[in-house]
């Protein structure tokens, strides 16, 4: 996978999706993401697939970029689908020994896989077209009513921002660790359980050490800048809805209603 393209990486641009208000993008993403799980039939799932492809097109992001961004979880997704296919009871369409494939298993497995793909694509569009700072600002504004019950809205937004921002950084550091070990003659391509153990441990240990080091450096930097939480803080960015933002939110609500409608 090309270094630098990973979930959480902001890709600057001037597309229709890029220019939407971050609050509208967050609300619309949550609404359409909810619609994905409310949809219980293949026609609705296929319709959502077409919608997500249109959103990706409007965001001017290559499908190849999104596929590569989630390359680390494709094996896990395939395992979930196979588990559904093999262990869901129903009408048997293929049987060989203990291996049984049912019609209901294929239906549930395929629908589960497509749901996960749609949610990941929506999350990718949101993070690729919106900077982490804008996402944090949108979350803080949308959750502002919770401040009345002393909920730490600003701190939650800050944690989400740091988490999203550090995902591509940690991925890049992991790639550099693997390359450094290969340059020193380490066998990072061994197969089997033993090979997997000998490959992962030398990467995980320095990677976690780097995580704790970066966390400490971030804490020191925040203390040096006299950070003391969100009390009395103002936002540098101005958030203002336009007609396009209202259209995005209305479309999200409409899609959710259609998906939930029986």
Buried (B, 14 or more C-beta within 10 A) or exposed (E): EEEEBBBBBBBEBEBBBBEBBBBBBBBBBBBBBBBBEBBEEEEBBEBBBEBBEEBBEBBBBEEEBBBBBBEEEEEEBEEBBBEBBBEBEBEEEEEEEEEBBBEBBBBBBBBBBBBBBBBBBBBBBBBBBBBBBBBBBBBBBBBEEEBEEEEBBBEBBBEBBBEBBBBBBBBBBBBBBBEEBEEEEBEBEEEEEEEEEBBEEBBEEBBEEBBEEBEEEEEEEEEEEEEEEBEEEEEEEEBEEEEBBEEBBEBBBEBBEBBBEE
